[in-house]
Amino acid sequence: MPKIEHNDSIIGRKTADLPGQGAEKGAITLPGERAREKEPGEESILLTTLETAMGWVRGNSLWPMPFGTACCAIEMMSMLASHYDVARFGFEVVRFSPRQADLMIVAGTIVDKMGPVLKKIYDQMPEPKYVLAMGACATSGGFYRAYHVMQGIDEVVPVDMWVPGCPPTPDGLLYGILKLREKIERGEIRR
């Protein structure tokens, strides 16, 4: 088998096989890949409980449903854009049907007329279901101290995570979803 050598280089190099020769037989091997190869009978074993596994699965497969009514929804849209790459966390599949979602992100002002609609959509979501209140209006009514504005959506639906701000930044929303995911994985949210 012929070897490629560079004797005229000032950089010390190892001799290498010709392409298509040697251990890889034409396949590209990454650095350290041969160290990861296992011999037969050296498979990995994972020991855990069913609750821990279910928490991990539920936390890493959130499908959010946006419920945006005001300016916070714009920040939510920018968080779902490519700059923040939420696909690496497993919740990039935004569903606009409550029957296909398990995380409702309420972003914006909820008036008293919208409360029953929010409750109805929440009731249509399958279990387990989670709610994230985004922004000052959804968490506490914001600066609207009026008879027609709901002073926090927890008057209608149970809230699992609060994201403060007016409006909160996309980073803040992402942080809130990651903290909610940690709570789900630890099994802290039970209904």
Secondary structure, DSSP 8 states (H G I E B T S, - for coil): --EE--TT-SS----EE-TT-STTTT----TTHHHH---TT--------HHHHHHHHHHT---EEEEE-STHHHHHHHHTSTTT-GGGGT-----SSGGG-SEEEEES--BTTTHHHHHHHHHHS-SS-EEEEEHHHHHH-TT--STTB-S-GGGTS--SEEE-SSS--HHHHHHHHHHHHHHHHHT----
